[in-house]
Amino acid sequence: MIEIGRLCLKIAGRDAGMKCVVVDTLDKNLVLIDGETRRRKCNIMHLEPLAQMVDISKGASHAQVASALAKLGIAVVDKKPRAKAAAQKTNTPAKTAAAKPAMPKIVKKE
């Protein structure tokens, strides 16, 4: 079992090679991590515990984790949240019915 505040190295997945801190233990295989990685639950098999510990409480916020890692000399870069898709679509021109070519009318002669 990995204790809260343990500094770890993520060895699998998208965030592999980044340092993180155990913030909470969820069950015997899963922990909540935060730090250079995204804050998320992680399997303990995907972590390599390091010798260092940071002084944080259970369920510490991202700001508390970032300040604790800064004391160790590990910089945490906060990424900007993604803009919603609706905000991106406002710049595109609206499609109108007039843009389609009109179908010719077929007239039957009797």
Secondary structure, DSSP 4 states (H G I P E B T S, - for coil): -PPTTEEEEE-SSTTTT-EEEEEEE-SSSEEEEEESS-SEEEEGGGEEEEEEE----TT--HHHHHHHHHHTT---PPPPPPPPHHHHHTTSPPP-GGGSPPPPPP----
